[in-house]
Amino acid sequence: MLPEISLVSSCNSKRDKRREEAVRLKEGSLAWSSHISRRRFVGSACAFGVGMHLSNGYAQKTSEEVIVSTPLGRLRGVQREGVRVFRGIPFAAPPVGPLRFRPTEPAAAWTGVRDALDFAPAAMQAGRSERGCSEDCLYLNVWTPTKTGPHPVLVWIHGGGFEEGASSDPMSRGGAFTQDGIVVVTVAYRLGVFGFLDMGPLLGSSYAGSADNGLHDLLAALKWVKENIADFGGDPERVTIAGESAGAKLTDILLGTPTAQKLFQSAISESGGAERVASHAAADSVAEGFGAAFQTLGGHETHAIGGAEAEVLIAAQQRFLKDWPEHFPLRPEVDGQLLTAFPIENLRQGCARGKRLLIGTNREESAFFLGPKPESDPDAEQLGNVSVSRFDKVAAQYAKLYPEMTVEERRVRSTTAEEYWIPSVRVAEAQCAYGPTWMYRLDYTRATGRFAGEAYHTEELGLVWNRLSATAPEEEKRLAGRVHEAWVAFLKGRVPAAEGLPVWPQYNVTSRQTMLLDAVSHVEGDPAGPERRLWQGTL
């Protein structure tokens, strides 16, 4: 049930008119260039509901105020159409002033009733000033059914390359999941140099390990869920962490983080992997590189970073990212404290013993980034997990394996494998020995449009959240209903299943049974096995 929640009134005040805007971006509405950098992905697409799907909100003219009591104080949200919504709830102290670049601290209690009616600003990032961002960003949002609980809980971690994104992304605003009896929580975390840069080499040893501050934020959010979600009708013993792209990578990293294990029971990883973690030495090198960019930009010594304006740090970050020879240098690190080993190694040792996992990728993820001629695209060589030289040795074998493909098609397949598919396979391989694991691959493609014939990065989001454009093909709408239903079953502790899908067997390293999601879905053992074997010893 929802303890100590009370309805206040039904009215048409300004407060009640604060509705979620329906983002009506249809396929083709984004101004695509010859390619879209993964570093700019969220700012141009994902943060707006991916642009390929209709993000529907609540359009009801009236609503009721609702108040919930939590250990930190009372919160005022709104109730409409069988859903209660609380936005901008603080789950940690603002990481500003003396807490800048420091591990997360608990949020302070408040007196009276705090409004939870509006989304908080997003974390500091480039290109988002028109939508609002701030260093004071550690807030979460809750959508909960009005029906009596306790309900399973979905904690959604947004994507964005560890540099962009927001917990207010229209695609993940409760929606169909809440209507199906799931409590949805979307969480924020520090991004870029604020959350994933080791400031130790720049500001002193007391800042060592600050590249894990984004992870500390997520752990603080999960602790908040553990301690507070029952007050919103959620079940703290049925928490699933989930995300897409960088959100999936962080989900997989949390799976391999020992101190996170008591905070959730299941995980969903969409286009992720646990490889996006740096060694301590690599993190130090990245810090020095950023320090040089900061000095070049402002003419200040690196010790001035601690008090620099946030906008200056973002400008230095963008210059650093432009010049750094490796892709995605801002990432968590093996700091010896929070992460004592690489998460994938922890998973292989049974770190997430007993945890349930639903994991998968899309067949042509990288088509979203590479554009029509990736063989001449400079961004194509900026890989996420291996060096160009190591990648080229594997990519050179694709022509023999897939002689019928064009150069473009082989580039898309090989970079998709490097960035998403093989890292996700490695997580599934590690976890299936210790907990029930189900793997999928999205094969569904549209016949027309920018990505005709390609199951591109983010394509599964509209299916999972069951939010498609009204003009989407009927077969895609049917697939969305099936995928969403299977995800709901998983969130409720059951085998992922839906009417219209075949029986979905668990994944193991012998048969590698994988659900191929399509207009007509089917299960296949070790799909693209010869391609998978190309990566053995490389990734």
C-alpha positions as CSV (number, residue, x, y, z in Angstrom):
1,M,0.0,0.0,0.0
2,L,1.0,3.7,-0.1
3,P,1.6,4.6,3.5
4,E,0.8,8.2,4.7
5,I,-0.1,9.4,1.2
6,S,-3.0,11.9,1.2
7,L,-4.9,13.6,-1.6
8,V,-5.1,17.3,-1.0
9,S,-7.5,18.8,-3.5
10,S,-8.7,18.8,-7.1
11,C,-8.1,22.2,-8.7
12,N,-7.0,24.1,-11.8
13,S,-4.3,26.2,-10.2
14,K,-1.0,27.0,-11.9
15,R,0.6,24.1,-10.0
16,D,-1.9,21.7,-11.5
17,K,-1.1,23.0,-15.0
18,R,2.5,21.9,-14.8
19,R,2.1,19.0,-17.2
20,E,4.7,16.9,-18.9
21,E,5.1,18.1,-22.4
22,A,4.4,15.6,-25.2
23,V,7.4,15.5,-27.4
24,R,6.2,15.0,-31.0
25,L,9.4,14.4,-32.8
26,K,8.9,12.0,-35.7
27,E,11.4,10.1,-37.7
28,G,13.4,12.5,-39.9
29,S,12.8,15.5,-37.7
30,L,16.4,15.6,-36.6
31,A,18.9,17.3,-38.9
32,W,21.2,14.4,-39.7
33,S,24.6,15.2,-41.1
34,S,26.7,12.5,-42.7
35,H,27.2,11.1,-39.3
36,I,26.4,11.8,-35.7
37,S,29.2,11.5,-33.1
38,R,28.5,9.3,-30.2
39,R,29.7,12.2,-28.0
40,R,26.8,14.3,-29.3
41,F,24.3,11.5,-29.4
42,V,22.1,12.3,-26.4
43,G,22.1,16.1,-26.9
44,S,20.7,15.7,-30.4
45,A,18.5,12.7,-30.1
46,C,18.1,10.6,-26.9
47,A,17.4,13.5,-24.6
48,F,14.4,14.3,-26.8
49,G,12.9,10.8,-26.7
50,V,15.3,9.6,-29.5
51,G,13.4,11.5,-32.1
52,M,12.1,8.3,-33.7
53,H,9.3,7.7,-31.3
54,L,6.4,9.7,-29.9
55,S,7.0,10.5,-26.2
56,N,3.5,10.8,-24.8
57,G,2.8,12.7,-21.6
58,Y,-0.3,13.3,-19.5
59,A,-2.8,15.7,-21.2
60,Q,-5.5,15.6,-18.5
61,K,-6.8,19.1,-17.7
62,T,-7.2,18.6,-14.0
63,S,-5.3,16.7,-11.4
64,E,-5.1,16.2,-7.7
65,E,-2.3,17.1,-5.3
66,V,-0.9,14.2,-3.3
67,I,1.4,14.3,-0.3
68,V,3.7,11.6,0.8
69,S,5.7,11.4,4.0
70,T,9.3,10.2,3.8
71,P,12.1,10.0,6.4
72,L,13.5,13.3,5.2
73,G,10.2,15.2,5.1
74,R,6.9,15.5,3.2
75,L,6.6,15.8,-0.6
76,R,3.8,17.2,-2.7
77,G,3.2,15.5,-6.1
78,V,0.3,15.2,-8.4
79,Q,-2.1,12.4,-9.3
80,R,-3.7,11.9,-12.7
81,E,-5.0,9.0,-14.7
82,G,-4.2,6.4,-12.0
83,V,-0.5,7.5,-11.6
84,R,1.2,9.6,-8.9
85,V,4.1,11.6,-10.0
86,F,6.9,13.2,-7.8
87,R,9.6,15.1,-9.6
88,G,12.9,16.6,-8.4
89,I,13.3,14.7,-5.2
90,P,16.7,15.2,-3.6
91,F,18.5,11.9,-2.9
92,A,21.9,13.4,-1.9
93,A,23.4,16.7,-0.8
94,P,24.2,19.1,-3.7
95,P,27.7,18.4,-4.9
96,V,28.8,22.0,-4.8
97,G,31.2,24.2,-2.8
98,P,33.3,21.9,-0.5
99,L,31.5,18.8,-1.9
100,R,32.5,19.5,-5.5
101,F,34.4,16.5,-6.9
102,R,33.8,14.7,-3.7
103,P,31.9,11.4,-3.0
104,T,28.2,11.7,-2.5
105,E,26.9,12.9,0.8
106,P,23.3,12.3,2.2
107,A,20.6,14.7,1.6
108,A,19.4,17.0,4.4
109,A,15.9,16.8,5.9
110,W,13.4,19.7,5.4
111,T,10.5,21.0,7.3
112,G,7.0,21.6,6.0
113,V,5.9,20.2,2.6
114,R,8.4,20.3,-0.3
115,D,7.0,20.7,-3.8
116,A,8.0,17.7,-6.0
117,L,6.2,19.1,-9.1
118,D,9.0,20.0,-11.5
119,F,12.0,18.3,-12.9
120,A,15.4,19.4,-11.5
121,P,18.0,20.7,-13.8
122,A,20.2,18.2,-15.6
123,A,23.8,17.6,-14.6
124,M,26.4,20.0,-16.1
125,Q,27.0,19.2,-19.8
126,A,27.7,20.8,-23.1
127,G,25.0,22.1,-25.3
128,R,22.1,22.0,-22.8
129,S,21.9,25.6,-21.5
130,E,18.5,26.1,-23.2
131,R,17.0,23.2,-21.2
132,G,18.8,23.9,-18.0
133,C,21.7,22.2,-16.2
134,S,23.4,22.7,-12.9
135,E,26.0,21.2,-10.6
136,D,23.2,20.9,-8.1
137,C,21.7,17.9,-10.0
138,L,21.3,15.0,-7.6
139,Y,17.6,14.5,-7.8
140,L,15.3,11.7,-8.9
141,N,11.7,11.3,-10.1
142,V,9.1,8.7,-9.1
143,W,6.0,7.5,-11.0
144,T,3.9,5.1,-8.9
145,P,0.5,3.5,-9.5
146,T,-2.4,4.6,-7.3
147,K,-3.3,0.9,-6.8
148,T,-2.3,-0.8,-3.6
149,G,1.2,-2.2,-3.6
150,P,3.9,-3.1,-2.9
151,H,4.9,-2.9,-6.6
152,P,8.1,-3.9,-8.3
153,V,10.5,-1.0,-8.9
154,L,12.3,-0.1,-12.1
155,V,15.3,2.3,-11.5
156,W,16.2,3.8,-14.9
157,I,19.7,5.1,-15.6
158,H,19.8,7.5,-18.5
159,G,22.4,7.2,-21.3
160,G,24.7,9.8,-22.9
161,G,28.3,8.6,-23.1
162,F,28.9,9.5,-19.4
163,E,28.8,13.1,-20.7
164,E,25.2,14.0,-21.4
165,G,21.6,13.1,-20.7
166,A,19.0,13.7,-18.0
167,S,16.6,11.9,-15.8
168,S,13.7,13.9,-17.3
169,D,14.1,12.3,-20.7
170,P,10.5,12.0,-22.0
171,M,10.9,8.4,-23.2
172,S,11.4,7.2,-19.6
173,R,8.6,9.1,-17.9
174,G,6.7,6.3,-16.2
175,G,4.3,5.7,-19.0
176,A,3.1,2.2,-19.7
177,F,5.2,0.6,-17.0
178,T,3.4,2.5,-14.3
179,Q,0.1,1.5,-15.9
180,D,1.2,-2.1,-15.6
181,G,1.9,-1.9,-11.9
182,I,5.6,-0.9,-11.9
183,V,7.0,1.9,-9.8
184,V,9.4,3.8,-12.1
185,V,12.3,5.9,-10.7
186,T,14.6,7.9,-13.0
187,V,17.9,9.0,-11.5
188,A,20.5,11.6,-12.2
189,Y,24.2,11.4,-11.7
190,R,27.2,13.7,-12.2
191,L,28.6,13.7,-15.8
192,G,31.8,14.4,-17.6
193,V,34.6,15.9,-15.5
194,F,32.3,16.4,-12.6
195,G,31.5,12.7,-12.2
196,F,34.1,10.7,-14.2
197,L,37.5,12.4,-13.9
198,D,40.1,11.6,-11.2
199,M,41.0,15.0,-9.8
200,G,43.7,13.5,-7.6
201,P,46.6,14.4,-9.9
202,L,45.2,17.9,-10.3
203,L,43.9,18.9,-6.9
204,G,45.7,16.6,-4.5
205,S,45.5,13.1,-3.1
206,S,42.3,13.8,-1.1
207,Y,40.5,13.9,-4.4
208,A,41.8,10.5,-5.5
209,G,39.2,8.2,-7.0
210,S,36.8,11.0,-8.0
211,A,36.4,9.4,-11.4
212,D,33.9,7.1,-9.5
213,N,31.8,10.0,-8.3
214,G,29.1,9.2,-10.9
215,L,29.0,5.7,-9.5
216,H,28.8,7.0,-6.0
217,D,25.8,9.1,-7.1
218,L,24.0,6.1,-8.4
219,L,24.7,4.1,-5.3
220,A,23.3,7.0,-3.2
221,A,20.2,7.0,-5.4
222,L,19.8,3.2,-5.0
223,K,20.2,3.6,-1.2
224,W,17.5,6.2,-1.3
225,V,15.2,3.8,-3.1
226,K,16.0,1.1,-0.6
227,E,15.1,3.3,2.3
228,N,12.2,5.3,0.9
229,I,10.4,3.6,-2.0
230,A,8.0,1.7,0.3
231,D,6.5,5.1,1.1
232,F,5.6,5.4,-2.5
233,G,4.1,1.9,-2.8
234,G,7.3,0.3,-4.1
235,D,8.8,-3.0,-2.9
236,P,12.5,-2.4,-1.8
237,E,13.1,-6.2,-2.2
238,R,12.1,-6.1,-5.9
239,V,14.3,-3.5,-7.4
240,T,15.6,-3.7,-11.0
241,I,18.3,-1.4,-12.2
242,A,18.2,-0.7,-15.9
243,G,19.5,1.5,-18.6
244,E,20.3,2.0,-22.3
245,S,23.7,2.8,-23.9
246,A,25.8,4.5,-21.2
247,G,23.0,3.7,-18.7
248,A,23.3,0.1,-19.6
249,K,27.1,0.2,-19.2
250,L,26.6,1.7,-15.8
251,T,24.1,-1.0,-15.0
252,D,26.6,-3.6,-15.9
253,I,29.3,-1.9,-13.9
254,L,27.0,-1.8,-10.9
255,L,26.4,-5.5,-11.4
256,G,30.2,-5.9,-10.9
257,T,30.5,-3.5,-7.9
258,P,30.5,-5.4,-4.6
259,T,29.0,-2.6,-2.5
260,A,26.0,-2.3,-4.8
261,Q,24.8,-5.9,-4.4
262,K,22.4,-5.3,-1.5
263,L,20.6,-2.5,-3.3
264,F,18.9,-4.3,-6.2
265,Q,17.8,-7.8,-7.2
266,S,17.7,-7.7,-11.0
267,A,19.2,-5.8,-14.0
268,I,18.2,-4.9,-17.5
269,S,21.0,-3.9,-19.9
270,E,20.1,-2.5,-23.3
271,S,23.2,-2.0,-25.5
272,G,25.7,-2.0,-22.6
273,G,28.7,-3.9,-21.4
274,A,31.0,-3.6,-18.4
275,E,34.2,-2.7,-20.2
276,R,33.9,1.1,-19.8
277,V,36.3,1.3,-16.8
278,A,39.8,2.7,-16.7
279,S,42.8,1.5,-14.8
280,H,44.2,3.8,-12.2
281,A,47.2,4.6,-14.4
282,A,44.9,5.4,-17.4
283,A,42.7,7.6,-15.2
284,D,45.8,9.6,-14.1
285,S,46.8,10.1,-17.7
286,V,43.4,11.3,-18.6
287,A,43.5,13.8,-15.7
288,E,46.8,15.2,-16.9
289,G,45.3,15.6,-20.4
290,F,42.4,17.5,-19.1
291,G,44.6,19.6,-16.9
292,A,46.6,20.6,-20.0
293,A,43.4,21.5,-21.8
294,F,42.3,23.6,-18.9
295,Q,45.6,25.5,-18.7
296,T,45.5,26.1,-22.5
297,L,42.0,27.4,-22.4
298,G,42.2,29.8,-19.4
299,G,45.8,30.3,-18.7
300,H,45.4,29.2,-15.1
301,E,47.3,26.5,-13.2
302,T,45.5,23.3,-12.5
303,H,44.9,24.0,-8.9
304,A,42.4,26.6,-10.0
305,I,40.1,23.8,-11.3
306,G,38.6,23.5,-7.9
307,G,37.1,27.0,-7.9
308,A,36.6,27.4,-11.7
309,E,33.2,28.3,-13.1
310,A,31.3,25.2,-14.2
311,E,31.0,26.6,-17.8
312,V,34.8,27.0,-17.9
313,L,35.2,23.4,-16.9
314,I,32.7,22.3,-19.6
315,A,34.6,24.3,-22.2
316,A,37.9,22.7,-21.1
317,Q,36.2,19.3,-21.2
318,Q,35.1,19.8,-24.8
319,R,38.5,20.9,-25.9
320,F,40.1,18.0,-24.1
321,L,37.6,15.5,-25.7
322,K,38.3,16.9,-29.2
323,D,42.1,16.5,-28.9
324,W,42.3,13.2,-26.8
325,P,43.2,10.3,-29.1
326,E,40.9,7.8,-27.5
327,H,37.1,7.7,-27.4
328,F,35.2,8.1,-24.1
329,P,38.2,8.9,-21.8
330,L,35.9,10.1,-19.0
331,R,34.9,6.9,-17.3
332,P,35.0,5.2,-13.8
333,E,38.3,3.8,-12.7
334,V,39.6,0.9,-10.6
335,D,40.4,3.1,-7.6
336,G,41.2,0.4,-5.1
337,Q,38.3,1.6,-2.9
338,L,34.9,1.4,-4.6
339,L,36.3,-0.7,-7.4
340,T,39.1,-3.0,-6.4
341,A,39.0,-4.8,-9.7
342,F,37.5,-4.4,-13.1
343,P,33.7,-5.1,-12.9
344,I,33.8,-7.8,-15.6
345,E,36.3,-9.7,-13.5
346,N,34.2,-9.3,-10.4
347,L,31.3,-10.8,-12.4
348,R,33.3,-13.8,-13.5
349,Q,34.1,-14.4,-9.8
350,G,30.4,-14.4,-8.8
351,C,30.0,-10.8,-7.6
352,A,26.3,-10.7,-8.6
353,R,25.5,-14.2,-7.4
354,G,21.7,-14.8,-7.6
355,K,21.0,-11.6,-9.6
356,R,18.6,-11.9,-12.5
357,L,19.8,-10.4,-15.8
358,L,18.0,-9.4,-19.1
359,I,20.6,-8.2,-21.6
360,G,20.9,-7.6,-25.3
361,T,21.8,-5.3,-28.2
362,N,20.5,-4.2,-31.6
363,R,22.0,-5.8,-34.7
364,E,23.3,-2.7,-36.4
365,E,23.8,-0.3,-33.4
366,S,26.6,1.7,-35.0
367,A,24.5,2.7,-38.1
368,F,23.2,5.5,-35.9
369,F,26.6,7.1,-35.6
370,L,28.5,6.2,-38.7
371,G,26.5,7.7,-41.5
372,P,26.2,6.6,-45.1
373,K,29.9,6.2,-45.7
374,P,31.6,5.1,-42.5
375,E,34.8,3.9,-44.3
376,S,35.7,7.6,-44.7
377,D,34.2,8.8,-41.4
378,P,36.9,10.0,-39.0
379,D,34.7,9.2,-36.0
380,A,34.5,5.6,-37.1
381,E,38.0,4.9,-35.8
382,Q,37.2,6.4,-32.3
383,L,36.3,3.1,-30.6
384,G,34.9,2.5,-27.2
385,N,36.8,-0.5,-25.9
386,V,40.0,-1.4,-27.9
387,S,42.7,0.5,-29.8
388,V,42.5,1.1,-33.5
389,S,45.3,-1.3,-34.2
390,R,43.6,-4.1,-32.3
391,F,40.3,-3.4,-33.9
392,D,41.7,-3.3,-37.4
393,K,43.1,-6.8,-37.0
394,V,39.7,-8.2,-36.3
395,A,37.8,-5.9,-38.8
396,A,40.1,-7.1,-41.5
397,Q,38.6,-10.6,-41.1
398,Y,35.1,-9.4,-41.7
399,A,35.5,-9.3,-45.5
400,K,36.2,-13.1,-45.5
401,L,33.4,-13.8,-43.1
402,Y,30.9,-11.6,-44.9
403,P,31.9,-11.3,-48.5
404,E,28.3,-10.5,-49.6
405,M,28.3,-7.3,-47.4
406,T,29.4,-3.9,-48.6
407,V,32.3,-2.1,-46.9
408,E,29.8,0.1,-45.1
409,E,27.8,-2.9,-43.9
410,R,31.0,-4.6,-42.5
411,R,32.1,-1.4,-40.8
412,V,28.7,-1.1,-39.1
413,R,28.8,-4.8,-38.0
414,S,32.3,-4.7,-36.7
415,T,32.0,-1.4,-34.8
416,T,28.6,-2.6,-33.3
417,A,30.4,-5.7,-32.1
418,E,33.3,-3.8,-30.6
419,E,31.1,-1.2,-28.8
420,Y,28.0,-3.1,-27.8
421,W,27.5,-6.7,-28.8
422,I,30.7,-8.4,-27.6
423,P,30.9,-6.5,-24.3
424,S,27.2,-7.5,-23.6
425,V,28.0,-11.1,-24.5
426,R,30.9,-11.0,-22.0
427,V,28.5,-9.9,-19.3
428,A,26.0,-12.6,-20.1
429,E,28.8,-15.2,-20.2
430,A,30.0,-14.1,-16.8
431,Q,26.6,-13.8,-15.1
432,C,24.8,-16.8,-16.4
433,A,27.0,-19.1,-14.2
434,Y,25.6,-17.3,-11.1
435,G,22.1,-16.1,-11.9
436,P,19.3,-16.5,-14.4
437,T,20.2,-14.7,-17.6
438,W,18.2,-14.0,-20.7
439,M,19.8,-12.5,-23.9
440,Y,18.1,-10.8,-26.9
441,R,19.1,-9.2,-30.1
442,L,16.8,-6.7,-31.8
443,D,16.6,-7.6,-35.6
444,Y,13.5,-5.6,-36.4
445,T,14.0,-2.9,-39.1
446,R,11.8,-0.6,-41.1
447,A,11.5,-0.8,-44.8
448,T,11.9,2.9,-45.4
449,G,13.5,5.9,-43.8
450,R,17.0,6.9,-42.7
451,F,17.8,3.5,-41.1
452,A,15.9,1.3,-43.6
453,G,17.1,-2.3,-43.1
454,E,19.1,-1.5,-40.0
455,A,18.3,-2.2,-36.3
456,Y,20.1,0.9,-35.1
457,H,21.2,2.2,-31.6
458,T,18.2,3.3,-29.5
459,E,15.6,1.5,-31.7
460,E,14.5,-0.8,-28.9
461,L,13.6,2.1,-26.6
462,G,10.2,2.8,-28.3
463,L,9.4,-0.9,-28.1
464,V,10.4,-1.4,-24.5
465,W,8.5,1.7,-23.3
466,N,5.7,1.0,-25.8
467,R,5.9,4.5,-27.1
468,L,5.8,4.7,-30.9
469,S,4.6,7.3,-33.4
470,A,1.0,6.9,-34.4
471,T,2.3,6.4,-38.0
472,A,4.5,3.4,-37.0
473,P,3.9,0.2,-39.0
474,E,1.3,-2.1,-37.4
475,E,3.8,-4.9,-37.1
476,E,6.1,-2.6,-35.1
477,K,3.3,-1.7,-32.8
478,R,2.6,-5.4,-32.2
479,L,6.3,-6.0,-31.5
480,A,6.3,-3.1,-29.1
481,G,3.4,-4.7,-27.2
482,R,5.2,-8.0,-27.0
483,V,8.6,-6.5,-25.9
484,H,7.0,-4.3,-23.3
485,E,5.0,-7.2,-21.9
486,A,8.1,-9.4,-21.7
487,W,10.0,-6.6,-19.8
488,V,7.1,-6.2,-17.4
489,A,7.1,-10.0,-16.7
490,F,10.8,-9.8,-16.0
491,L,10.4,-6.8,-13.6
492,K,7.7,-8.8,-11.8
493,G,10.2,-11.6,-11.2
494,R,9.0,-14.0,-13.9
495,V,10.6,-15.4,-17.0
496,P,10.4,-12.7,-19.8
497,A,7.4,-13.8,-21.8
498,A,4.6,-12.4,-23.9
499,E,1.8,-13.5,-26.1
500,G,3.2,-13.8,-29.6
501,L,6.8,-14.5,-28.4
502,P,8.2,-18.1,-28.4
503,V,9.4,-19.5,-25.1
504,W,12.5,-17.6,-24.1
505,P,15.2,-20.0,-22.6
506,Q,17.9,-18.9,-20.3
507,Y,21.3,-18.1,-21.7
508,N,24.3,-20.4,-21.1
509,V,27.8,-20.6,-22.7
510,T,27.0,-24.0,-24.3
511,S,23.9,-23.3,-26.4
512,R,23.9,-19.5,-26.2
513,Q,20.1,-19.4,-26.8
514,T,19.1,-15.8,-27.8
515,M,15.8,-14.3,-28.5
516,L,15.8,-12.5,-31.9
517,L,13.2,-9.8,-31.7
518,D,11.5,-9.2,-35.0
519,A,8.1,-8.9,-36.6
520,V,8.2,-12.7,-36.2
521,S,10.5,-13.4,-33.3
522,H,12.4,-16.6,-32.8
523,V,15.1,-18.1,-30.6
524,E,18.5,-19.0,-32.1
525,G,21.5,-20.7,-30.6
526,D,24.7,-18.7,-30.8
527,P,23.6,-16.2,-33.5
528,A,26.5,-15.0,-35.6
529,G,28.7,-17.5,-33.8
530,P,31.6,-17.2,-36.3
531,E,31.6,-13.4,-35.9
532,R,31.6,-13.8,-32.1
533,R,34.6,-16.1,-32.3
534,L,36.6,-13.5,-34.2
535,W,36.7,-11.4,-31.0
536,Q,38.1,-14.1,-28.8
537,G,41.4,-12.9,-27.3
538,T,40.7,-9.3,-28.4
539,L,37.7,-8.3,-26.4
